[in-house]
Amino acid sequence: MNDAFQPSIAQVCRPASPQPEPRSGYKVFRTIGTRWMDNDAYGHVNNVVYYSWFDTAVNTYLIEQGVLDIHHGQTIGLVAETHCNYFAPLAFPQSVQAGIRVAKLGNTSVRYEVGLFAQDEPLTAAKGHFIHVYVDRLTRRPMPLPANFIHVLEKLL
């Protein structure tokens, strides 16, 4: 055996670098306007704003579908995990389109994936995910997703 090149464990096990994705990878889209205050000192949208857009896109969709009542509903979603990869800057005054999909639908939790696109751009400027654990509003204990909620989420798989 030729020992001239033996890759290290790190080289063999290293995951592929995240790459931008096309619009076709997402099921529904919501348009979000950037605001002057979203830009940071470097002239582009600050990273914390992206996480706000993830929440806004998903929760707007759920409210529009009639399965999330943020004021009086018994079931609420709490974020258990979140992540984002950045590929291209976004800045005020751009419009951003947030593409949404469900990657995993569990009994009490959902992994949402969101791609953020500059208006009319074919690939994500950023993409990320967050996991909502759905709980009872009063007890904060996990509860199974209601059937109507599951029906709406299955459209995003």
N, C-alpha and C positions, 0 to 999 in steps of 0.2 A: 504494500500500500504506500502511496506517495504521501509523505507527511509534510510536503512543501507548504500546503495551506490547510490548516485545521481551524475552522471558524470557532470563535469563542461561544460560550453559552449565550451571552448577551446578544451576539450577532444572530444566532439561530432563533432565539426567542423574541427578538425585538419585533413588536407589531409594526405593520406598515404605517407610514405617516398618514394622518387624516388628509383627505382630499376634498375639494369642493364638489358639490353634487348638483345635478340638473334639476330644474323645476319639476320634471316628470316624476321625481321620487317622492313628491308630496301630494296629498289628497285634496286639501282645501287651502285657500289663501285668504289672508286678511291684510289690508293695507294700513300701515302705520305711518303717520307723519312725524318727521324728526322735529325737534324744537331747538331753538337757539341754545338753551341751557344744557342740551345733551352733549354738545361739543366740549372737549377738554382743552387744556392749554396747548396741546399738540395739533389742534385743528380738526380732530375727528371725534366721533361718538365715543364716549368713555365706556369701558368694558362693563360696568355695572348696569348700564342702560339696556344692554342686550338681554340680560336676565329679566328685566322688567317687560321687555317686548315678548319674551317667551310666555310669561304669565298672561299678559294682555291678550295675545293671539288665542291661546287655548281657552282661557276663561270667557272671552267674548264669544267664541264659537259655542261653548257649552251653554251659555246664557241664551244665545240666539236659538239654540235647539230645544230650549225649554227644560233642560235637565239640571241646571244649576241656578239656585236662588240664593244669592250671596247674603241677603238680608234675613230670610225666614226659613230657608231650607234646613232639613234635619241633617243632611250629609254635606260635609265640607272637605276640601282637599288640602292636605298639609304637605309641603315640599320636604321630601326625605333625602333627595340627592339632586345635584345639578352639575352640568358641565357644558363648556363651550369651546369650540375651535374657531379661530379667526383666520380668514384668508385674504380679505381685501377691506380697506377702510370704508366706513360709511360716515357721512357728515351732513349737518344741517346745510342747506334746506332740502335734502333728498327725501323722497318718499321711499319707504321700505315695504316690501311684501314679505310677509311671514307665511311660509308653507308649513302645514301641520300634518303629522301622521302619528299613529299609535304603533309602537314597536312591540309592546308587550301589554297584554290585558290580563291582569290577575283577578283574584277574587275580591281583594280590597285595595289594590293598587294598580296604577297605570304608568307605563313609561311612554311619555310624549317625546317626540323628536320634532325639532323646529329648525327650518332652514330660513335664513334671512337673506333676501335678495335686494340689491339696488334695483330701482325701477327699470324694467325691461332688460336686465342682465340675465343671461341664461344659467349662470352658476352661482352657488351660494357665496356670499361675502363672509358668512359665518354660519355655523350649524352647531346645534347642541341638543341636549336632552334634559328633562327633569322628570323625577318620579314623584307622583302624588300618591300619598296614602290617604284613602277616604275614611273619615272618622265621623262619629256622632258629634254634632255641634256642642252638646252639653257635656258629655262624658269624656270626649276626646279619645275614645276607644275605637279601634278599627271596626268598620262594619262592611258587610258585603255590598257591592255596588247594586243599586236597584236595576230591575230588568230594563226599564226605559233608558237608563244611563248606558247600560251595556249595548243596547241596540244602536244608540247614537255613536258610541265609540267603535263598534264593529265596522262602521262605514269608513273609519280612518285606518284600518289595518291594511 
